[in-house]
Amino acid sequence: MGGWRLRIFVALVLVLGFCTLPVTAAQEHSPEAIYWFSQGERSFKAGDYQGAIAAFTKAIAAEPRYAKAYDRRAVCHIALQNYEQVLADENLALAIDPGDAEAYNNRGWGYYNYGMYDLAIADYSRAISLNGKFARAYNRRAIAYEGKRDYAKAEADYGAAVRIDPRYADAYYNRGLMYFDRGKVPAALADYNRAIEINPGANEYYLNRAIAYRESRQYSLAMADCERILKNDPRHYLAMKQKAYVYFAQGQVDAAVGEVDRALLVRPNAADLYGGRAEFYIAQGRYLAAVADADKALALDGRYSIAHYRRGAALEKLGRTAEARAAYVLFLENPPPYCPYEVADAKKKAAALAVKGK
């Protein structure tokens, strides 16, 4: 119940699929601008986004109307999650070249990350109108439709993306995330399997498949996916915490606590680890320890609202009903989308404790 059922966007380049292929500098540009543009592409491919930004900036200084240099600099800012700069650069790129589908696609991602879903969808639609085979624009528009909870349109766009490119692993993966969030676990597993078949090196695919396996009580398969990730990356704390929940789902609470303890050695300031361990402590009857872990989680990340729910559950067990109700109310003010059970339970308990407190 509950337990990190998250949409995970760990690697933006991997999951969202913005253009990572080399872009050929147009020959009508000056030699100096072309040189710095090429340097920017090399730095980008090497993962040196700040170096790429510096190089693209020099290309622009050499030729201020170099639209593609603004676009590629914006892509670097996407990788660094500097979305204000993404919008600024793409506005400049599109002012120079209003027919650049890539620039609309990338500006759409900037709008999406500000929660401006309608503007994002408009940009993706413009990109698609310019290039009807633009699978990545369909993929991103699907994500924006999910933001608006228009799941029918999102599903249609994911379908379009994989029809255009049947080996578009990220589109299968993202559709799998949507299916999982909608409770369609078998469909999610089918898409994760397809994504892994195409790209067997993506840890995020295995991680989310492990979550789906756990939800469908296929615990040995869930554990196998976690172990595969940890074999490749022994410090992958997300795989460790999924192992913890696989143990917990099977009633092995001590093993679950131990796995979180190991994960905390890797990520000592991860709020979600403290929030998860609080749930396990409650199962062990260690209610004061659960309250302490929930408090630690909230101190690390005040937006981690599930910790309020864990805190309320522990306080209720301790007989501190007024504090418990207050914690449930705080949780309900901003509940995460992946915890329908906890939301329903918190509503019921908050109401019952209100009556009890009279």
C-alpha positions as CSV (number, residue, x, y, z in Angstrom):
1,M,0.0,0.0,0.0
2,G,1.6,3.2,-1.1
3,G,5.4,2.9,-1.1
4,W,7.1,4.9,-3.7
5,R,4.8,4.3,-6.7
6,L,6.5,7.2,-8.4
7,R,6.9,8.4,-12.0
8,I,10.6,8.5,-12.1
9,F,12.4,10.9,-14.5
10,V,15.9,10.2,-13.4
11,A,17.7,10.8,-16.7
12,L,16.1,13.5,-18.7
13,V,18.1,12.7,-21.9
14,L,17.0,9.0,-21.6
15,V,13.4,9.4,-20.7
16,L,12.3,12.5,-22.6
17,G,14.3,11.9,-25.7
18,F,15.3,15.4,-26.7
19,C,17.7,15.6,-29.6
20,T,21.1,14.2,-28.6
21,L,22.3,13.5,-32.2
22,P,24.9,15.7,-33.8
23,V,23.5,18.6,-35.7
24,T,25.3,19.6,-38.8
25,A,26.1,23.3,-38.9
26,A,24.8,25.0,-42.0
27,Q,27.5,25.9,-44.4
28,E,26.3,29.5,-44.9
29,H,27.5,30.4,-41.4
30,S,30.9,31.9,-40.8
31,P,33.8,29.6,-40.2
32,E,34.2,30.9,-36.6
33,A,30.6,30.3,-35.8
34,I,30.7,26.8,-37.3
35,Y,33.8,26.0,-35.3
36,W,32.2,27.0,-31.9
37,F,29.0,25.2,-32.8
38,S,30.9,22.0,-33.5
39,Q,32.8,22.4,-30.2
40,G,29.4,22.8,-28.4
41,E,28.2,19.6,-30.0
42,R,31.3,17.7,-28.8
43,S,30.9,19.0,-25.3
44,F,27.2,18.2,-25.2
45,K,27.9,14.6,-26.3
46,A,30.5,14.3,-23.6
47,G,28.0,15.5,-21.0
48,D,29.8,18.8,-20.4
49,Y,26.7,21.0,-20.6
50,Q,28.3,24.1,-19.2
51,G,31.2,23.8,-21.7
52,A,28.6,23.3,-24.4
53,I,26.8,26.4,-23.3
54,A,30.0,28.4,-23.4
55,A,30.8,27.2,-26.9
56,F,27.3,27.8,-28.3
57,T,27.5,31.3,-26.7
58,K,30.7,32.0,-28.7
59,A,29.0,30.7,-31.9
60,I,26.2,33.2,-31.2
61,A,28.7,36.0,-30.5
62,A,30.3,35.3,-33.9
63,E,27.0,35.2,-35.6
64,P,24.0,36.6,-33.6
65,R,21.4,35.2,-36.0
66,Y,22.6,31.6,-35.7
67,A,19.2,30.2,-34.8
68,K,20.3,26.6,-34.3
69,A,23.0,27.7,-31.9
70,Y,20.3,29.2,-29.7
71,D,18.3,26.0,-30.0
72,R,21.2,23.8,-29.0
73,R,22.1,26.1,-26.1
74,A,18.5,25.7,-25.0
75,V,18.9,21.9,-25.1
76,C,21.9,22.2,-22.7
77,H,19.7,24.3,-20.4
78,I,17.1,21.5,-20.5
79,A,19.7,19.0,-19.3
80,L,20.5,21.5,-16.4
81,Q,16.8,22.1,-15.8
82,N,17.3,25.9,-16.3
83,Y,13.9,26.3,-17.9
84,E,13.8,30.1,-17.9
85,Q,16.8,30.0,-20.1
86,V,15.2,27.3,-22.3
87,L,12.3,29.6,-23.0
88,A,14.6,32.6,-23.6
89,D,16.8,30.8,-26.1
90,E,14.0,29.2,-28.0
91,N,12.1,32.4,-28.3
92,L,15.2,33.9,-29.9
93,A,15.7,30.8,-32.1
94,L,12.1,30.9,-33.3
95,A,12.2,34.7,-33.9
96,I,15.0,34.0,-36.4
97,D,13.7,30.7,-37.8
98,P,9.9,30.2,-37.2
99,G,10.0,26.9,-39.1
100,D,12.3,25.0,-36.8
101,A,10.3,22.0,-35.4
102,E,13.0,21.1,-32.9
103,A,12.9,24.6,-31.4
104,Y,9.1,24.3,-30.9
105,N,9.6,20.9,-29.3
106,N,12.2,22.1,-26.9
107,R,10.3,25.3,-26.0
108,G,7.3,23.1,-25.3
109,W,9.4,21.2,-22.7
110,G,10.2,24.5,-21.0
111,Y,6.6,25.4,-20.8
112,Y,5.7,21.9,-19.5
113,N,8.1,22.3,-16.6
114,Y,6.4,25.5,-15.6
115,G,3.1,23.7,-15.6
116,M,2.0,25.6,-18.7
117,Y,0.5,22.6,-20.3
118,D,-1.6,24.4,-22.9
119,L,1.3,26.4,-24.2
120,A,3.4,23.2,-24.3
121,I,0.8,21.3,-26.2
122,A,0.5,24.2,-28.7
123,D,4.3,24.1,-29.3
124,Y,4.3,20.3,-29.7
125,S,1.4,20.6,-32.1
126,R,3.2,23.2,-34.1
127,A,6.3,20.9,-34.2
128,I,4.1,18.1,-35.5
129,S,2.5,20.3,-38.1
130,L,6.0,21.1,-39.4
131,N,7.1,17.4,-39.2
132,G,4.4,14.9,-39.2
133,K,6.9,12.1,-38.4
134,F,8.2,13.8,-35.3
135,A,7.9,10.9,-32.8
136,R,9.6,12.8,-30.0
137,A,7.1,15.6,-30.3
138,Y,4.3,13.1,-30.0
139,N,5.9,11.6,-26.9
140,R,6.3,14.9,-25.2
141,R,2.8,16.0,-26.1
142,A,1.5,12.8,-24.5
143,I,3.3,13.7,-21.3
144,A,1.7,17.2,-21.4
145,Y,-1.7,15.7,-21.9
146,E,-1.0,13.5,-18.9
147,G,-0.4,16.7,-17.0
148,K,-3.9,17.8,-17.9
149,R,-5.2,14.3,-17.1
150,D,-6.4,13.9,-20.6
151,Y,-5.3,10.3,-20.7
152,A,-7.1,9.4,-23.9
153,K,-5.2,12.0,-25.9
154,A,-2.0,10.9,-24.1
155,E,-2.5,7.3,-25.1
156,A,-3.2,8.3,-28.7
157,D,0.0,10.3,-28.9
158,Y,2.1,7.5,-27.4
159,G,0.6,5.2,-29.9
160,A,1.5,7.6,-32.7
161,A,5.1,7.9,-31.5
162,V,5.6,4.1,-31.5
163,R,3.9,3.7,-34.9
164,I,6.3,6.3,-36.4
165,D,9.3,4.6,-34.6
166,P,8.5,1.1,-33.4
167,R,11.9,1.0,-31.6
168,Y,11.2,4.2,-29.6
169,A,12.0,2.7,-26.2
170,D,11.2,5.9,-24.2
171,A,7.7,6.2,-25.6
172,Y,6.9,2.6,-24.6
173,Y,8.4,3.3,-21.2
174,N,6.5,6.6,-20.7
175,R,3.3,4.9,-21.8
176,G,4.0,2.2,-19.3
177,L,4.3,4.8,-16.5
178,M,0.9,6.2,-17.5
179,Y,-0.7,2.8,-17.6
180,F,0.8,2.0,-14.1
181,D,-0.5,5.3,-12.7
182,R,-3.9,4.4,-14.1
183,G,-3.9,1.0,-12.4
184,K,-3.3,-0.9,-15.7
185,V,-0.4,-3.0,-14.4
186,P,-0.4,-5.8,-17.1
187,A,-0.4,-3.1,-19.8
188,A,2.4,-1.3,-18.0
189,L,4.5,-4.5,-17.8
190,A,4.0,-5.1,-21.5
191,D,5.3,-1.7,-22.3
192,Y,8.2,-2.0,-19.9
193,N,9.1,-5.3,-21.4
194,R,9.1,-3.8,-24.9
195,A,11.3,-0.9,-23.8
196,I,13.8,-3.2,-22.1
197,E,13.9,-5.4,-25.2
198,I,14.9,-2.3,-27.3
199,N,17.2,-0.8,-24.7
200,P,18.4,-3.3,-22.1
201,G,20.8,-0.9,-20.5
202,A,18.3,1.5,-19.0
203,N,18.2,1.1,-15.2
204,E,15.0,3.2,-15.0
205,Y,13.1,0.7,-17.1
206,Y,14.0,-2.2,-14.8
207,L,13.3,-0.1,-11.7
208,N,9.7,0.7,-12.8
209,R,9.2,-2.8,-13.9
210,A,10.2,-4.0,-10.5
211,I,7.6,-1.7,-9.0
212,A,4.9,-3.1,-11.3
213,Y,6.0,-6.7,-10.5
214,R,5.7,-5.9,-6.8
215,E,2.3,-4.4,-7.2
216,S,1.2,-7.6,-9.1
217,R,2.8,-9.8,-6.3
218,Q,5.5,-11.2,-8.6
219,Y,8.1,-10.7,-5.9
220,S,10.9,-12.9,-7.3
221,L,10.8,-11.0,-10.6
222,A,10.7,-7.7,-8.8
223,M,13.7,-8.7,-6.7
224,A,15.6,-9.9,-9.8
225,D,15.1,-6.5,-11.5
226,C,16.4,-4.7,-8.4
227,E,19.4,-7.1,-8.2
228,R,20.2,-6.5,-11.9
229,I,20.4,-2.8,-11.4
230,L,22.6,-3.1,-8.3
231,K,24.9,-5.4,-10.1
232,N,25.5,-2.6,-12.6
233,D,25.4,0.1,-10.0
234,P,25.9,-1.0,-6.4
235,R,25.1,2.5,-5.2
236,H,21.7,2.8,-6.9
237,Y,19.7,3.8,-3.9
238,L,16.4,3.7,-5.7
239,A,16.9,-0.1,-6.4
240,M,17.8,-0.6,-2.7
241,K,14.6,1.0,-1.5
242,Q,12.6,-1.0,-4.0
243,K,14.2,-4.1,-2.6
244,A,13.1,-2.9,0.8
245,Y,9.5,-2.7,-0.4
246,V,9.6,-6.1,-1.9
247,Y,10.7,-7.5,1.4
248,F,8.0,-5.5,3.2
249,A,5.3,-6.8,0.8
250,Q,6.3,-10.3,1.8
251,G,6.2,-9.6,5.5
252,Q,9.9,-9.5,6.0
253,V,9.9,-6.2,7.9
254,D,13.4,-6.5,9.5
255,A,14.9,-7.2,6.1
256,A,13.1,-4.1,4.7
257,V,14.5,-1.9,7.5
258,G,18.0,-3.3,6.9
259,E,17.8,-2.5,3.2
260,V,16.8,1.1,3.9
261,D,19.6,1.4,6.4
262,R,22.0,0.4,3.6
263,A,20.4,2.9,1.2
264,L,20.9,5.6,3.8
265,L,24.6,5.0,3.8
266,V,24.5,5.9,0.1
267,R,22.0,8.7,0.3
268,P,21.9,10.0,3.9
269,N,19.7,13.0,3.0
270,A,17.0,11.2,1.0
271,A,13.7,12.2,2.4
272,D,11.9,9.3,0.8
273,L,14.1,6.8,2.6
274,Y,13.2,8.2,6.0
275,G,9.5,8.3,5.0
276,G,9.7,4.7,3.9
277,R,11.5,3.5,7.0
278,A,8.8,5.3,9.1
279,E,6.2,2.9,7.5
280,F,8.3,-0.1,8.4
281,Y,8.9,1.1,11.9
282,I,5.1,1.4,12.4
283,A,4.8,-2.2,11.3
284,Q,7.4,-3.1,14.0
285,G,5.5,-1.2,16.6
286,R,8.4,1.4,16.9
287,Y,6.1,4.4,16.9
288,L,8.5,7.0,18.3
289,A,11.1,6.0,15.8
290,A,8.5,6.3,13.1
291,V,7.6,9.8,14.2
292,A,11.3,10.7,14.3
293,D,11.9,9.4,10.7
294,A,8.8,11.2,9.4
295,D,10.0,14.5,11.0
296,K,13.4,13.9,9.4
297,A,11.9,13.4,6.0
298,L,9.9,16.6,6.3
299,A,12.9,18.5,7.5
300,L,14.8,17.4,4.4
301,D,11.9,18.0,2.0
302,G,8.8,19.8,3.2
303,R,7.0,18.9,0.1
304,Y,7.3,15.1,0.8
305,S,3.7,15.0,2.0
306,I,3.4,11.2,2.5
307,A,5.6,11.7,5.6
308,H,2.7,13.6,7.2
309,Y,0.6,10.5,6.7
310,R,3.2,8.2,8.3
311,R,3.5,10.7,11.1
312,G,-0.2,10.7,11.7
313,A,-0.3,6.9,11.7
314,A,2.4,6.7,14.3
315,L,1.0,9.4,16.5
316,E,-2.4,7.7,16.4
317,K,-0.9,4.5,17.7
318,L,0.7,6.5,20.5
319,G,-2.7,7.9,21.5
320,R,-1.8,11.5,20.5
321,T,-5.0,12.0,18.6
322,A,-5.0,15.7,18.1
323,E,-1.5,15.7,16.6
324,A,-2.4,12.6,14.5
325,R,-5.4,14.4,13.0
326,A,-3.4,17.5,12.3
327,A,-0.8,15.3,10.5
328,Y,-3.5,13.7,8.4
329,V,-5.0,17.1,7.5
330,L,-1.6,18.3,6.4
331,F,-1.2,15.2,4.2
332,L,-4.6,15.8,2.6
333,E,-3.7,19.4,1.7
334,N,-1.2,18.2,-0.9
335,P,-1.5,14.4,-1.4
336,P,0.8,12.8,-4.0
337,P,-1.0,11.2,-6.9
338,Y,0.4,7.7,-6.3
339,C,-1.2,7.1,-2.9
340,P,-4.9,6.5,-3.4
341,Y,-5.1,4.1,-0.5
342,E,-3.4,6.6,1.9
343,V,-5.7,9.4,0.8
344,A,-8.8,7.4,1.5
345,D,-7.5,6.2,4.8
346,A,-6.4,9.7,5.9
347,K,-9.8,11.1,5.1
348,K,-11.5,8.4,7.1
349,K,-9.1,8.7,10.1
350,A,-9.1,12.5,10.2
351,A,-12.9,12.5,10.3
352,A,-13.0,9.8,13.0
353,L,-10.4,11.6,15.1
354,A,-12.3,14.8,14.8
355,V,-15.4,13.1,16.3
356,K,-13.3,11.4,19.0
357,G,-11.7,14.8,20.0
358,K,-15.1,16.4,20.7
